[in-house]
Amino acid sequence: MASICNDPNGTRRILFKGADKKRKTIRLGKVSLRYAESVKVKVEDLVAAIFTGHSPTDDTSRWVASRDDALYRKLAAVGLVKPRESARLAAFTRAYIDGRSDIKPRTRINLDRARNYLLSCFAGEKPLRDFTPGDADDYRQHLIRQGKAVNTINRAVGRASQFFEAAKRRRLIESNPFDGISVAVRATPDRFRFISRGDAAKVIDACPDAQWKLVFALARFGGLRCPSEVLALTWADVNWEHNRIRVPSPKTEHHEGGASRVIPLFPEIRPHLLEVFDIAEPGTEHVITRYRDSNANLRTHLHRIIRKAGLEPWPKTFQNLRSTRETELAEEFPIHVVCKWIGNSHPVAAKHYLQMTDEHFERAVTGEPVAAQNAAQKSQETSRKVSKRAESVRAESVGNAANFDDVPPVADYFDSEQVPCVGLEPTTR
């Protein structure tokens, strides 16, 4: 049905008769006899399928799909296969994003942004098969000229590689031009900021309502991702009896055991959670009912609140709140426990979250151990609370007494053992 013809110049051709009874030729060039014979077998199968009106065998179909554009065009020219459609950048990336039913809204937004970056550098009608590794290098330089941050560039290049890898799996292109380009997200210690409790208190005081106070407290003292985890939190996730909160985690739910985690109901969160609970309408499902629109930009809102508090917005606004909390917790609890509460791994925490602060230097100079410092801080807080309570009680007594001689000493109102003796040794009564 088909035959191999050897030309004097060393090239080879495959000859066969098509459905129109005319002789057809496929020029293979200078190839080995074994390769020519393998192509001849597939050509015979394609010719037989055309004559009988049936589909070629699965093996032949896979062989055709995996051919490079050069050979495929030769097969199409003699009528053995249909011309291969040329996938173009704009149409393919749009179809790829729209066809992903398994991604989250935030991921879709990120893919759309990556697509726009590509189209700002290349014509939308450019065929995917025309892209070369040189184009990939040009794309990175294009993003650099736009002033993008290193990690922004790496993410954009990584998503561009994702588009082309999908085209490769569909056999629209032979290779991914972005293969071999580093897209790893790097740690940025110069953008770390430790948000002190004093600054956090100022921001909370500047918040416009109870829900905003809770949003900030959950991020700063609970280590929740914002907005995904904060907005996903429901009242059913709050276990008041056991002082625990189940945190749904949309970002990690595709990992085994990553759909949620359990954190303590930290004392810094409780009053704000109670306040929102008290004003919540009966039957309310989500803890945070405002700002649920996907277009709501919580970071922009928080920047306004931070400025209102008399502070300058810090980089990676919500990320640094989580980073600060993980750094705090790591001072008191084992790192594997802290990572469970924050929802990351030890390597990720060490690279992207745990910070070195001025307090670490001061403690190193004074030689004061962590436990002693924490005990001293708690003692100071307890003393301040007792002092405020004493002043309140004495003021009430003064208001009710006929004269100052009738006012009993402040010490009579308190158990002398309420304030523990704290020092370098363990606390004793």
Helices and strands as residue ranges (DSSP letters): E 2-6, E 12-17, E 23-29, H 33-52, H 58-65, H 69-77, H 89-99, H 105-121, G 128-130, H 133-145, H 150-169, G 189-191, H 197-206, H 210-220, H 228-232, G 235-237, E 238-239, E 244-248, E 260-264, H 270-279, H 298-308, H 317-330, H 335-342, H 346-352, H 358-366, H 370-400, G 404-406, G 410-413
